[in-house]
Amino acid sequence: MPITDTDFNNKKSAFLENQLAELMKKVKDTEGNMNKKLAVAILAAGLGKRMKSPDKPKVMFEINGRPMIDYVVELAFMVNAEKVVPIVGHHRELVIDFLNKTFAGKNIEYAVQAEQLGTGHAVIQTAELLKDFDGEILILSGDVPLLKFETVERLINEHFEKNYTATLLTTVFENSHGYGRIVRDAEGNFSRIVEEKDAAEEEKQIKEINPAIYIVNAKVLFDALSKISPENNQKEYYLTDIFHFIPKEKTGTVVTSDELEVTGVNSIEQLKEMEDALNSRA
């Protein structure tokens, strides 16, 4: 039976209606995530001994003429953070002065980690600024300058859409030495993070690593931080220990395949590698 103009128009109309419905759902989902409150805390207090420049904060070393912290703070505002809190320490006046000039008019406040007692201790320093924040806190590292907007957007979307309490970014490194390992249960769900220096030999064989990029509900974050202790080989407050106090069923993971974008800079040689990698993206 031949297709009439009426049949054709009806089918076309139904197709367009379905397309419009899908589009409206995507817009609604995006708007829902954008309406969620988000703050960003940035670990930026490190001394960076291997950078061989004691008078310069590690995050102020440059890639293509821009300090590493510049890339990270820019990313924080790209994901619509209401407030950005760099945690500064070593020669902090240099970091603060640079960011205040570069991001003039933006909502940046600073937390100070005067003594280096671990990543958990660093985030604790943001409590006065963020403990009453009614939203989620994205935690980034000031020495990880190549992290992509698309990756962080995926992390945030996963967190909100699955209604997780905490969501971690992970990746698989061929050489995972030096990194905290992601330990999963028999079903493949997140179980815990074990630091390199506390890992058993079997755990050191794990390739999936923790690059220390998380999004966590603010209330849950500071409640968990109040419970951690420096009872480990480093005698430091590990930020990763918060996951001992967050229900596993409310913890999600997003895996990225790009090693370089989550790699922290720890030497001048690595800084050059990062610069070359960034330029190759263009």
N, C-alpha and C positions, 0 to 999 in steps of 0.2 A: 504494500500500500504506500503510495507516494506521501512524502512529508509535506504537509501544508504549511503555509506561512504562519498560520495560527499555532500549529504544533512547534514550529521552529522558535517562534517568539516566546512561547510559554517556557520551552526548555532553556532558552537564553536568559529569560527573566529569572527562572529558578536558580540557574547557575550563578548569575550575578548576585542574587539574594544570599546564596550560600557564601560566596566570596566576601560580600559585605559583612555578613555575620561573623566570619572568621576574623576579618580585619578589625571589627569593633571589639571582639573578644581580646585580640592582641593589644589594642589600645587601652582597653580597660585594665588588663593585667599589668601593662607598663605603668599606667597612671597609679595603680594600686601600689606598686613597688616604689614609685617616685614619692608617694605620699608618706611612706615609711620614714621615720626619723633616723638619720645616719650621722654619726660623728666619726672622725678618723684620728687615731693615735699613731704617731710615727716614732719609732725607736731611732734616736739620733744623738745619743750621748756617748757613743763609743770613742775610745782613744785612738784606735787604729795603729797599734805599735809597729806593724809591718809596713806602714806607709812611709815610715822613716822621716817624719816631719812633726816633731812634738809640739810645735806652735800652731798647728793647723788641725781643726777638727776633721775627723775622717770623712764626714758627709759633705765637707766643703771642697773635696778634691773634684776636679772638673773633668767632664766628658764633653768634647766639642765646645769648650768654653763656658759650660754651665755646670755649677756644682751639682753633685748627685742629688742632694736634697731638693733641688729645684724641680727635677723630674717627678719626684715622689709627691711633693706638695701640689704640683700641677695636676697630677693624676687624682689626688684626693678631691680637688674641687671639680674635676671632670665627672666624678660619680655623684655629684650633688650633695657633698657633705655640708651639713649645717655649721659644723665647727671642726676645725683642724687643730690638733694639739701635738706639736713636736715635743718630744722629751729630750731635752738638751743637757749637756754636762760640760765636757772638756772644751774650754775656750768658747763657751756658749754665746758670749756677746757677739762673736763673728757670725754665728748662725742666725741669731735673732735680728741683727742689723740687716743682714742680707735679705731675709724673708720679709721683714717689715717693708723694705724698699720695693722688693719684687712683687709682693702681693698686697700692696697698699689698698686699704679699704675692705679687704677680705677678713673673715672672722677667724683669726688665728690667735690662740693663746698658748702659753708655754708652761710646761712642767719641767722641773729641774731635778735631775738625778745627780746629786753632788758626789755620791760615793757609788762605785760600780759594784753592785751586789746581785747582778743577774737581771735577766729580761723581765721576770715577774716583778722584781723590785722596781724596775723602770716603770712599768705600767701602773703600779701602785701609786706612783708620784702624780698620776693624773686624777686621783680620786677627788680632790677638792674641786676640780673643774668639771668632772664627768659623772660623779657618783649619783647625782640626781637627774641625769639625762634620761629622758623617757624614750629610749630607742635602742638602736644597735650600734656597736662600736666596731669599726673596721681597723684592724691592727696591721700596719705596714712597717717596713724597715727602710731607713734612710739611706742605706748602702746597697739597695737593690733597685738600680735606676732603669732597668730595661723592662720592668713589668708592664704588660700591655693592658690598655683600657678594656679590651674585649674579654680578657681573662678575668679581670676583677669584676666586670659587669656580670659575667657568668656566675661567679662566686656569689655575688649579692643576690642575683635572681634565684639561684638555687636555694639560698638561705630563706628568702621570703616566701617563695612558692611552696616549699616543703614545710614551712613553719618550724624550722629548726631553732634550737636554742643557741647552737654554735655550729659553724661550718668552717672547715679547714681546706686550704689549697694544698694539694700534694703533687709530687711529680716523681717519675722513675728516673734515677740516675744510674748510668752504667757503673760509675765509681761513686759509691755512696759514702765513702770514708769521711768522717768528720761531721756528718749530719745526723740529726735525730731520725730514728726509723719509725715508720708507721706500722704498728702491729694490728693485724686484723684477726677476727675470730674465724671459726670454721666455715661460716656462711659468707665470709668476705666483708663483713661489716667492721667499721672502725672499732678498735678496742682500746688502744692507748698509744702514747708516744714514748719511746725510750731514747735517751740521749746516748751518743756514741760512747762516752766514758763510763756510762752505767750499763751498757748493753752486754748481754751474754754473747758468747761466740756465735751461737745460732742466730741471734737477733742481728748481729753485724752482717749477716749474709743477705739481709733484706735490702732490696733495691729501691723501694718506695720511701721517699724521704719527706721530711717536714721543713719547708722553707720559711716557716714562721710568719705566715700570712693567714689571718683569721678574721671572721666576723662573729661577734658574740653579743648576746643581749646584755645591755649595760648592768642591769640589776644582778643578773646571774654572774657576770664577770667579776664584779667587785665583791660579791659574796664568796665566790671561789678563791679570789686573791687573798681574802682574809684568813683562809684556811691553809695556805701553802706554807712550807717551811724549808730551810736550807739543809735538810738532811739528805745530802747526796755527796758524791765524790768531790764536787767543786765547791761545796759549802755556799751555794748560791740559791737564790729564789728563782726557780725555773718557771717561766710563763706556761710551759707545757703541763705543769702539774695541775693547772686549773681543770684539766679534763678528767682528773680523778673525782671531781665533785660535780660533774655535769652528766646527766643521764645519757648513756650510750645511744638509746633509741631516739634521743633528741639532738644527736650530733651527726652532721653530714660531712661529706668530702666531695671535692671537685678536683679531678686529676687533669693536669696540663702536661702536654708532651714536650714542651719547650724547656729544656734545661737552663738555657742561658737567661731567659727572662726572670727566673727566680733565683739566680745565683748572686750572692753577695760579693762585694769587692773587698778583698783583704790584702791586696798588694798593688804596687805600681804596675806590675806586669799584667795583672788582671784588669786594671783600669784601662790599659791600652787595648786589651782584647775586647772589652766592652765597647770602647769607642769604635773599633773596627766593625763590630757586630751591628752597632746602631747605624753606622754609615751604610752598611750593606743592605739595611732594610729600605733605604730610600729608593 
